Amino acid sequence: MLSGIFGKKSDHPMADIKSAQALLNDLPKNDAYKSLMELSEWIESVANNTDFKPDHQFAVLRLLDETAQPYARKLARDYFTPQELNKFQENRLWLVLDNWCRHTVKAYYVVFNRYCSGDKGAGALKAQLPLLAARAVYAMTGQLKYVCAHYGPVDPTVWGNLAQLCQHAEQQQYLDTPLALYSGVAGNTTVKDELGRLLGWYGCGISTLKPLYMNLTERIAGQYRSSIDIGAQQDANSLFGFDLDRPAAPMLVKAGTTVRPSMRFVSMAEMQPKLAELIETLEKGTVPESLNLGGTYDAELVREAAQYLMNFLTAPPSRRSARRGIKVGLNAVNGFARMIDRTDVALNFSDEQPAHWDVEDISASGFHTVLPAQGTDGIRIGSLLGVQPEGVPHWGAAVVRRLMRDDANRLHVGAEMLANQITGVALSPSGGGGGFEDGQPALWLQTKPGGSSGEAQLLMKAGTFSAHRSLQARLNGKNYLLIPGRLQEKGLDYDLANFRVIEQESDPGES
C-alpha cells in the first residue's frame, strides 16, 4: 500500500518501499542499542533528503519512527531504573536516546515546514497534519526529558517550534482532532493533548527532580493529558502561561498578569481529582494496571512522583527568602561519607581535601553557585553536600535541588540548606536490637530557629532508618533516646529522618 507514495526517482536507499523494508528487516533485533542508533541515522538521512516529496518523506519517517518505538521503550526502561547505573552505561544509554529524540523532532519539523512553505506536493499532507503535529510534539517531550535528565540547557528553538505548531493547529482547526499516535498504543490523543502534556509537565518544575522522577511525572501527565486544558482566556484555574509570539518555557501565572492575545493558559485543575485517586491507590501498595509507566516500578516510587505533581498543582512553590548578592567562599564535600569524615566521630582515614566554591547568590534557605565543567561528575539532583563558609569553624549540610549546564558546560547548582551546623554522633540501638551496627556514625542537624527543642533531625547512612526502632546517641556530654518520627527524605547515600528526643540520665562512669 505504501509503495505508491515513495519517490521512485531518488537513489536514496529508502526511496523504494521494498528496499526500505529490506533494510529494516536487517536490523539487529536482539540489540536495541544498535537498532535505535541505526534508525536514528536513517531518520537523519531522510530528513536531509530533498528528493522526497513531502508526503513521501512523512511516510518514510512514520515507518522509521514506528519501527524505533519498541527499541526506544526498551532502552528507556533500562535508563530510567531505580538502580544506580554506572557512568559508562548511563552515558551510553543517554547518548542514543537523546540522539534519537533530537533527530526525530528535527525530521518531523522539516516536513511540517515544507507543508507551511507550500513545497510542491505538500498539499497531499493536509489530511495527515494532526498526526504530523502530534508526533512532533510527542518527540519534543522526549527531547526535553533527556536534556533535563543530563541537566543540559534547553535549546530555545524548541519553544519557538512548539508555538508555531500550536498556532498552526489552531488556525487550521485540527487542535482537537482525535488520532492514534502509534499503532498498538491504547487510546486516542489530540495535538492539544500532547501540547498539554508537554507544557503541563515541564511547567511543574521538573528540573528539580531526579531523572527517574522526571520520567515518572511525564508518564503520569501523559496518562491524564486529556484533563489538561489550554485556552486563550485566563481564569482562576490558569496555572501556566505560554506566549505564542514570545515563546519561552511555560511560566507560573498570577492574578493580574498582563494578558496579550498571543497568550495561552494551561489549566490542570481537572487532573487533581485523578491524581488524588491515583495516590490513594498507590498508598495501598498497588500500581493500577491502567497506568502506563513504560516499565514496572514500586508503588512507593510512583506515589512520590504523583504526590510531587499534586503538591505543585495545589501549592506551587515560591521563593521563601530573598537572595543576596554577597560573595562567599566555602569548602564543599559531596556525599554522606565525606561529611562524616569532617566530624569528630570519623576515623579520619581520608586525607582528601574539600573543593573550594565561590558563591555569589545566597539566601537564608540556600545558595546558587556556578562550577567549572571538570570535577563535577558526582553532583546530581539530591546530592548531599557538606559546606563550610570561609572563617566558620563548623560544617553545615545542604542538598542539591537544581542543576543546569550552560552552553559553556559549566554547572549551575542550586542547593537548599538543611542546617548551618552539623555534629557527628554515634548511634546505637536502644535496648540492644538487631539489624543495626552499634556505634554507627550519623550527623545531628542543629535545630533551626523556631524548631522544637524536643525534636531532632539526623542524617543517617542510607537504608538504616526504621520507624520501629529507637536509637541512642551521646551529644555534648549528654545521653539521648531518639524515638523515630518519620523519614523526611531518602537519598542515594543518606536517610534524613525526624526523631523525638528524650534526655537520659548519664551513667556515673561516663565522663
VEXDREN-2710 file (C-alpha; in Angstrom, 1 decimal):
% VEXDREN-2710
k/r/px/py/pz
1/MET/0.0/0.0/0.0
2/LEU/2.9/2.3/0.8
3/SER/4.8/1.6/-2.4
4/GLY/2.9/4.3/-4.4
5/ILE/3.9/7.1/-2.1
6/PHE/7.6/6.6/-2.1
7/GLY/9.5/8.6/-4.6
8/LYS/10.9/6.4/-7.5
9/LYS/13.4/9.0/-8.9
10/SER/15.7/9.3/-5.9
11/ASP/18.6/7.0/-5.5
12/HIS/18.2/7.1/-1.7
13/PRO/18.2/3.6/-0.2
14/MET/14.7/4.2/1.2
15/ALA/13.1/5.7/-1.9
16/ASP/11.6/2.4/-2.7
17/ILE/9.4/0.6/-0.2
18/LYS/10.8/-2.8/-0.9
19/SER/14.4/-1.7/-0.3
20/ALA/13.3/0.3/2.8
21/GLN/11.6/-2.7/4.3
22/ALA/14.5/-5.0/3.5
23/LEU/16.8/-2.6/5.3
24/LEU/14.6/-2.5/8.4
25/ASN/14.3/-6.3/8.3
26/ASP/18.1/-6.5/8.6
27/LEU/18.2/-4.5/11.9
28/PRO/19.8/-6.4/14.8
29/LYS/16.5/-7.1/16.5
30/ASN/18.1/-8.5/19.6
31/ASP/20.3/-5.4/20.1
32/ALA/18.0/-2.5/20.9
33/TYR/21.0/-0.1/21.2
34/LYS/22.4/-0.8/17.8
35/SER/19.0/-0.8/16.2
36/LEU/18.0/2.5/17.6
37/MET/21.3/4.0/16.7
38/GLU/20.9/2.8/13.1
39/LEU/17.3/4.0/12.9
40/SER/18.4/7.5/14.2
41/GLU/20.9/7.7/11.3
42/TRP/18.2/6.7/8.8
43/ILE/15.8/9.4/10.3
44/GLU/18.6/12.0/9.9
45/SER/19.3/10.9/6.4
46/VAL/15.6/11.0/5.4
47/ALA/15.1/14.4/7.0
48/ASN/18.1/15.8/5.0
49/ASN/16.9/14.3/1.7
50/THR/15.4/16.9/-0.6
51/ASP/14.5/14.4/-3.4
52/PHE/11.5/13.0/-1.5
53/LYS/8.2/14.8/-1.9
54/PRO/6.8/16.0/1.5
55/ASP/4.2/13.1/1.7
56/HIS/6.9/10.6/0.6
57/GLN/9.2/12.0/3.3
58/PHE/6.5/11.8/6.0
59/ALA/5.6/8.2/5.1
60/VAL/9.2/7.1/5.4
61/LEU/9.6/8.9/8.8
62/ARG/6.4/7.3/10.1
63/LEU/7.8/3.9/9.1
64/LEU/11.1/4.5/10.8
65/ASP/9.5/6.0/13.9
66/GLU/7.1/3.1/14.3
67/THR/10.0/0.6/13.9
68/ALA/12.0/2.5/16.5
69/GLN/9.4/2.6/19.2
70/PRO/9.9/-0.8/20.8
71/TYR/13.7/-0.3/20.9
72/ALA/13.3/3.2/22.4
73/ARG/10.9/1.9/25.1
74/LYS/13.3/-0.9/26.0
75/LEU/16.3/1.4/26.4
76/ALA/14.2/4.0/28.3
77/ARG/13.3/1.3/30.8
78/ASP/17.0/0.5/31.1
79/TYR/17.8/4.2/31.6
80/PHE/15.1/5.2/34.0
81/THR/15.7/2.5/36.5
82/PRO/15.6/2.7/40.3
83/GLN/19.0/1.1/40.4
84/GLU/22.1/3.3/40.1
85/LEU/23.8/2.9/36.7
86/ASN/27.5/3.1/36.3
87/LYS/28.7/6.2/34.5
88/PHE/29.6/4.4/31.2
89/GLN/26.2/2.6/31.0
90/GLU/24.3/5.8/31.8
91/ASN/26.1/7.9/29.2
92/ARG/25.8/5.1/26.6
93/LEU/22.0/4.9/27.0
94/TRP/21.5/8.6/27.2
95/LEU/23.5/9.4/24.1
96/VAL/21.5/7.0/21.9
97/LEU/18.1/8.1/23.4
98/ASP/18.8/11.8/23.2
99/ASN/20.2/11.5/19.7
100/TRP/17.1/9.6/18.5
101/CYS/14.7/12.2/20.0
102/ARG/16.6/15.1/18.6
103/HIS/16.7/13.7/15.1
104/THR/13.0/12.6/15.2
105/VAL/11.9/16.1/16.3
106/LYS/14.0/17.7/13.5
107/ALA/12.7/15.3/10.9
108/TYR/9.0/15.9/11.7
109/TYR/9.6/19.6/11.9
110/VAL/11.3/19.6/8.4
111/VAL/8.2/18.0/6.9
112/PHE/5.9/20.5/8.8
113/ASN/8.0/23.4/7.5
114/ARG/7.8/22.1/3.9
115/TYR/4.0/22.0/4.2
116/CYS/3.8/25.5/5.6
117/SER/6.2/26.7/2.9
118/GLY/3.9/25.2/0.2
119/ASP/6.5/22.9/-1.3
120/LYS/5.4/21.0/-4.4
121/GLY/3.1/18.1/-3.4
122/ALA/2.8/19.4/0.2
123/GLY/-1.0/19.6/-0.2
124/ALA/-1.2/15.8/-0.1
125/LEU/-0.2/16.1/3.6
126/LYS/-3.2/18.1/4.7
127/ALA/-5.2/15.1/6.0
128/GLN/-2.2/13.9/8.0
129/LEU/-1.4/17.2/9.7
130/PRO/-2.9/16.2/13.1
131/LEU/-0.7/13.1/13.2
132/LEU/2.4/15.0/12.0
133/ALA/1.9/17.8/14.6
134/ALA/1.1/15.3/17.4
135/ARG/4.1/13.2/16.7
136/ALA/6.3/16.3/16.6
137/VAL/5.1/17.5/20.0
138/TYR/5.4/14.0/21.5
139/ALA/9.0/13.8/20.2
140/MET/9.7/17.2/21.7
141/THR/8.6/16.0/25.1
142/GLY/11.1/13.2/24.9
143/GLN/13.8/15.6/23.8
144/LEU/13.1/17.8/26.8
145/LYS/13.1/14.8/29.1
146/TYR/16.6/13.7/28.1
147/VAL/18.0/17.2/28.1
148/CYS/16.7/17.7/31.6
149/ALA/18.0/14.2/32.7
150/HIS/21.5/15.5/31.9
151/TYR/20.8/18.9/33.3
152/GLY/21.5/20.5/30.0
153/PRO/20.4/23.9/28.6
154/VAL/17.2/23.7/26.6
155/ASP/17.6/24.9/23.0
156/PRO/15.2/28.0/22.8
157/THR/14.1/26.9/19.3
158/VAL/12.2/24.1/21.0
159/TRP/9.7/26.7/22.3
160/GLY/9.6/28.6/19.0
161/ASN/8.8/25.4/17.1
162/LEU/6.2/24.4/19.7
163/ALA/4.5/27.8/19.4
164/GLN/4.4/27.5/15.6
165/LEU/2.8/24.0/15.8
166/CYS/0.2/25.2/18.3
167/GLN/-0.6/28.3/16.3
168/HIS/-0.9/26.3/13.0
169/ALA/-3.2/23.7/14.7
170/GLU/-5.4/26.5/15.9
171/GLN/-5.6/28.3/12.6
172/GLN/-6.2/25.1/10.6
173/GLN/-8.7/23.8/13.2
174/TYR/-7.1/20.4/13.9
175/LEU/-6.1/21.1/17.5
176/ASP/-8.8/18.7/18.8
177/THR/-8.9/16.1/16.0
178/PRO/-8.7/12.6/17.6
179/LEU/-6.0/10.3/16.4
180/ALA/-4.0/7.2/17.2
181/LEU/-0.5/8.4/18.0
182/TYR/1.2/5.0/17.3
183/SER/-0.3/1.6/16.2
184/GLY/-0.8/-0.7/19.2
185/VAL/-1.0/2.2/21.7
186/ALA/-4.3/2.2/23.6
187/GLY/-6.5/5.3/23.5
188/ASN/-6.6/8.3/21.2
189/THR/-4.9/11.6/21.6
190/THR/-5.0/15.1/20.0
191/VAL/-2.5/17.8/19.3
192/LYS/-4.0/19.7/22.2
193/ASP/-3.5/16.7/24.5
194/GLU/0.2/16.4/23.5
195/LEU/0.7/20.2/23.9
196/GLY/-0.9/20.0/27.4
197/ARG/1.2/17.0/28.4
198/LEU/4.4/18.9/27.5
199/LEU/3.6/22.3/28.8
200/GLY/1.9/21.0/32.0
201/TRP/4.6/18.5/32.8
202/TYR/7.6/20.8/32.1
203/GLY/5.9/23.7/33.9
204/CYS/5.8/21.7/37.1
205/GLY/9.5/22.4/37.9
206/ILE/10.7/19.0/36.7
207/SER/14.3/20.4/36.6
208/THR/14.3/20.0/40.4
209/LEU/13.7/16.2/40.1
210/LYS/16.0/13.2/39.8
211/PRO/15.9/11.7/36.3
212/LEU/13.7/8.7/37.4
213/TYR/11.1/11.1/38.8
214/MET/11.3/13.3/35.6
215/ASN/10.3/10.2/33.7
216/LEU/7.5/9.1/36.1
217/THR/5.9/12.5/36.3
218/GLU/6.0/12.7/32.5
219/ARG/4.3/9.3/32.2
220/ILE/1.6/10.3/34.8
221/ALA/1.0/13.6/33.0
222/GLY/0.7/11.7/29.7
223/GLN/-1.8/9.3/31.3
224/TYR/-4.1/12.2/32.2
225/ARG/-3.2/14.5/29.3
226/SER/-6.9/14.9/28.2
227/SER/-7.6/16.6/31.6
228/ILE/-5.1/19.4/30.8
229/ASP/-6.7/22.4/29.2
230/ILE/-5.2/25.1/27.0
231/GLY/-7.1/28.3/26.3
232/ALA/-6.7/31.9/25.4
233/GLN/-8.6/33.2/28.5
234/GLN/-7.0/33.4/31.9
235/ASP/-9.3/32.2/34.7
236/ALA/-9.0/31.1/38.3
237/ASN/-7.6/27.7/37.3
238/SER/-4.9/29.0/35.0
239/LEU/-1.6/27.7/36.2
240/PHE/0.9/28.4/33.4
241/GLY/1.2/30.9/30.6
242/PHE/2.8/30.3/27.2
243/ASP/3.2/33.1/24.7
244/LEU/2.9/32.2/21.0
245/ASP/4.6/35.4/19.9
246/ARG/7.3/35.4/22.6
247/PRO/7.9/31.6/23.1
248/ALA/9.8/30.5/26.2
249/ALA/9.4/27.9/28.8
250/PRO/5.9/27.9/30.5
251/MET/5.7/30.2/33.5
252/LEU/3.5/30.3/36.5
253/VAL/0.9/33.0/36.2
254/LYS/-0.6/35.1/38.9
255/ALA/-3.8/37.1/39.2
256/GLY/-3.4/40.4/37.4
257/THR/-0.9/39.1/34.8
258/THR/-0.9/41.2/31.7
259/VAL/-2.8/39.2/29.1
260/ARG/-1.8/39.5/25.4
261/PRO/-3.8/38.0/22.6
262/SER/-0.9/35.6/21.9
263/MET/-1.0/34.2/25.4
264/ARG/-2.2/30.7/26.0
265/PHE/-3.1/29.5/29.5
266/VAL/-2.7/25.9/30.8
267/SER/-5.1/24.6/33.5
268/MET/-4.5/21.3/35.3
269/ALA/-7.4/21.6/37.7
270/GLU/-9.2/18.6/36.2
271/MET/-6.1/16.4/36.8
272/GLN/-6.2/16.9/40.6
273/PRO/-9.0/14.5/41.4
274/LYS/-7.4/11.9/39.1
275/LEU/-4.1/12.3/40.9
276/ALA/-5.9/12.1/44.3
277/GLU/-7.5/8.8/43.3
278/LEU/-4.2/7.5/42.0
279/ILE/-2.3/8.4/45.2
280/GLU/-5.0/6.7/47.3
281/THR/-4.5/3.5/45.3
282/LEU/-0.7/3.8/45.4
283/GLU/-0.7/4.2/49.2
284/LYS/-2.3/0.8/49.4
285/GLY/0.8/-0.6/47.6
286/THR/-0.9/-1.1/44.3
287/VAL/0.1/0.3/40.9
288/PRO/-3.1/0.4/38.7
289/GLU/-2.8/-1.8/35.6
290/SER/-4.2/1.0/33.6
291/LEU/-1.3/3.3/34.5
292/ASN/1.2/3.0/31.6
293/LEU/4.6/3.9/33.0
294/GLY/6.7/2.3/30.3
295/GLY/8.1/-0.2/32.9
296/THR/7.5/-1.8/36.3
297/TYR/8.0/0.4/39.3
298/ASP/7.5/0.1/43.0
299/ALA/4.2/1.7/44.2
300/GLU/6.0/4.0/46.6
301/LEU/8.2/5.5/43.9
302/VAL/5.2/6.1/41.7
303/ARG/3.3/7.6/44.7
304/GLU/6.2/10.0/45.4
305/ALA/6.1/11.2/41.7
306/ALA/2.3/11.6/41.8
307/GLN/2.5/13.4/45.1
308/TYR/5.1/15.8/43.7
309/LEU/2.7/16.7/40.9
310/MET/-0.3/17.1/43.3
311/ASN/1.8/19.3/45.6
312/PHE/2.8/21.5/42.7
313/LEU/-0.8/21.9/41.4
314/THR/-2.3/22.7/44.8
315/ALA/0.5/24.9/46.2
316/PRO/3.1/26.0/43.5
317/PRO/6.4/26.6/45.2
318/SER/7.7/30.2/45.7
319/ARG/11.0/31.6/46.9
320/ARG/11.0/31.5/50.7
321/SER/13.6/34.2/51.3
322/ALA/15.3/36.9/49.3
323/ARG/18.6/36.2/47.6
324/ARG/21.5/38.5/48.5
325/GLY/24.4/39.3/46.1
326/ILE/27.1/38.6/48.7
327/LYS/30.3/36.8/47.5
328/VAL/31.1/33.9/49.9
329/GLY/33.9/31.3/49.6
330/LEU/33.1/27.9/51.0
331/ASN/34.6/24.5/51.3
332/ALA/32.4/21.7/50.0
333/VAL/32.4/17.9/50.0
334/ASN/29.9/15.7/48.2
335/GLY/28.3/12.7/49.9
336/PHE/27.4/11.4/53.3
337/ALA/30.7/9.5/53.9
338/ARG/32.8/12.6/53.1
339/MET/30.7/14.7/55.5
340/ILE/31.3/12.1/58.3
341/ASP/35.0/12.5/57.6
342/ARG/34.7/16.1/58.6
343/THR/33.4/15.3/62.1
344/ASP/35.0/14.1/65.3
345/VAL/33.0/10.8/65.0
346/ALA/35.0/9.8/61.9
347/LEU/38.1/7.6/61.9
348/ASN/39.6/10.2/59.6
349/PHE/41.3/7.7/57.2
350/SER/40.8/10.1/54.3
351/ASP/43.2/12.9/53.5
352/GLU/41.0/14.2/50.6
353/GLN/40.8/17.9/50.5
354/PRO/37.4/19.7/50.1
355/ALA/36.6/21.6/47.0
356/HIS/36.5/25.4/47.1
357/TRP/33.4/27.1/45.7
358/ASP/32.7/30.8/45.2
359/VAL/29.1/31.6/45.9
360/GLU/27.6/34.9/44.8
361/ASP/23.9/34.3/45.2
362/ILE/22.8/33.3/48.7
363/SER/19.7/33.3/50.9
364/ALA/18.8/32.1/54.4
365/SER/17.5/28.9/52.9
366/GLY/20.1/28.1/50.2
367/PHE/22.6/29.2/47.7
368/HIS/23.5/29.2/44.0
369/THR/26.9/28.7/42.5
370/VAL/28.4/28.1/39.1
371/LEU/31.1/25.3/38.9
372/PRO/33.6/24.6/36.0
373/ALA/32.9/21.7/33.7
374/GLN/35.5/19.5/35.2
375/GLY/35.3/17.7/38.5
376/THR/31.5/17.8/39.0
377/ASP/30.6/14.2/37.8
378/GLY/29.4/13.1/41.2
379/ILE/27.0/16.0/41.7
380/ARG/23.3/15.4/40.8
381/ILE/19.8/16.3/42.0
382/GLY/19.5/15.1/45.6
383/SER/23.3/15.1/46.3
384/LEU/24.1/15.7/49.9
385/LEU/26.7/18.4/50.4
386/GLY/28.8/19.4/53.4
387/VAL/29.5/23.1/53.3
388/GLN/31.8/25.3/55.4
389/PRO/31.9/29.1/54.7
390/GLU/35.3/30.8/55.0
391/GLY/36.0/31.8/58.5
392/VAL/33.4/29.5/60.0
393/PRO/34.8/26.6/62.2
394/HIS/31.8/24.2/61.7
395/TRP/30.3/22.5/58.8
396/GLY/26.7/22.7/57.6
397/ALA/24.6/20.4/55.4
398/ALA/22.8/21.1/52.1
399/VAL/21.0/19.2/49.4
400/VAL/21.3/19.9/45.6
401/ARG/17.8/20.8/44.4
402/ARG/18.5/22.3/40.9
403/LEU/21.2/21.6/38.3
404/MET/21.6/23.1/34.9
405/ARG/24.5/23.1/32.5
406/ASP/25.0/26.2/30.4
407/ASP/26.4/26.5/26.8
408/ALA/29.9/26.5/28.2
409/ASN/29.2/23.2/30.1
410/ARG/29.5/25.0/33.4
411/LEU/27.3/23.5/36.1
412/HIS/24.8/25.8/37.8
413/VAL/24.0/24.4/41.3
414/GLY/21.1/25.4/43.4
415/ALA/21.2/23.9/46.9
416/GLU/18.8/24.0/49.9
417/MET/20.4/24.4/53.3
418/LEU/19.3/21.7/55.8
419/ALA/21.3/23.1/58.7
420/ASN/24.1/25.6/59.2
421/GLN/25.8/23.4/61.7
422/ILE/26.1/19.6/62.0
423/THR/27.7/17.4/64.7
424/GLY/28.8/13.9/64.3
425/VAL/27.3/11.3/66.7
426/ALA/27.5/7.6/67.1
427/LEU/24.1/5.8/67.1
428/SER/23.3/2.6/68.9
429/PRO/20.1/0.6/69.0
430/SER/18.0/1.2/72.2
431/GLY/17.8/-2.0/74.3
432/GLY/20.2/-4.0/72.1
433/GLY/18.1/-4.6/69.0
434/GLY/19.4/-6.4/65.9
435/GLY/19.9/-5.3/62.3
436/PHE/21.8/-2.1/63.3
437/GLU/25.5/-1.7/63.6
438/ASP/26.5/-0.4/67.1
439/GLY/28.3/2.9/67.0
440/GLN/27.1/3.8/63.5
441/PRO/28.1/7.4/62.6
442/ALA/25.4/9.9/61.8
443/LEU/25.0/13.7/61.6
444/TRP/22.9/15.6/64.1
445/LEU/21.5/18.8/62.5
446/GLN/21.4/21.9/64.7
447/THR/17.9/23.0/65.3
448/LYS/16.8/25.8/63.0
449/PRO/15.3/29.0/64.6
450/GLY/11.7/28.1/65.5
451/GLY/12.4/24.4/65.7
452/SER/11.3/22.3/68.6
453/SER/13.9/21.5/71.3
454/GLY/12.2/18.1/71.8
455/GLU/12.9/17.0/68.2
456/ALA/16.0/16.3/66.2
457/GLN/16.8/15.8/62.5
458/LEU/19.5/13.3/61.7
459/LEU/21.3/12.4/58.5
460/MET/22.0/8.6/58.6
461/LYS/23.5/6.1/56.3
462/ALA/21.0/5.2/53.5
463/GLY/18.6/2.4/54.4
464/THR/19.2/2.5/58.2
465/PHE/16.1/4.5/59.4
466/SER/13.3/2.3/60.8
467/ALA/10.1/3.7/62.2
468/HIS/10.0/0.7/64.6
469/ARG/13.5/1.1/66.2
470/SER/14.5/3.7/68.8
471/LEU/18.2/4.7/69.0
472/GLN/20.6/6.1/71.5
473/ALA/23.2/8.9/71.0
474/ARG/25.5/11.0/73.1
475/LEU/25.8/14.7/72.3
476/ASN/27.7/17.4/74.2
477/GLY/28.2/15.1/77.2
478/LYS/24.5/14.1/77.4
479/ASN/22.8/10.8/76.5
480/TYR/19.6/10.9/74.4
481/LEU/16.9/8.5/73.5
482/LEU/15.8/9.0/69.9
483/ILE/12.2/7.9/69.2
484/PRO/11.6/7.6/65.4
485/GLY/9.2/10.1/63.8
486/ARG/9.2/9.9/60.1
487/LEU/11.6/9.6/57.2
488/GLN/11.7/13.0/55.6
489/GLU/13.9/12.2/52.6
490/LYS/15.6/9.2/51.2
491/GLY/18.8/10.0/49.1
492/LEU/21.2/7.8/47.3
493/ASP/23.6/7.6/50.3
494/TYR/21.6/9.0/53.2
495/ASP/18.3/9.0/55.1
496/LEU/17.1/12.3/56.5
497/ALA/14.8/11.5/59.5
498/ASN/13.0/13.2/62.4
499/PHE/13.2/11.9/65.9
500/ARG/11.6/12.8/69.2
501/VAL/14.4/13.4/71.7
502/ILE/14.4/12.4/75.4
503/GLU/17.4/13.3/77.6
504/GLN/18.5/10.4/79.7
505/GLU/20.5/10.2/82.9
506/SER/24.2/9.7/82.3
507/ASP/26.0/6.6/83.6
508/PRO/28.1/7.7/86.6
509/GLY/31.1/6.0/84.9
510/GLU/30.8/8.2/81.8
511/SER/32.9/11.3/81.6
END
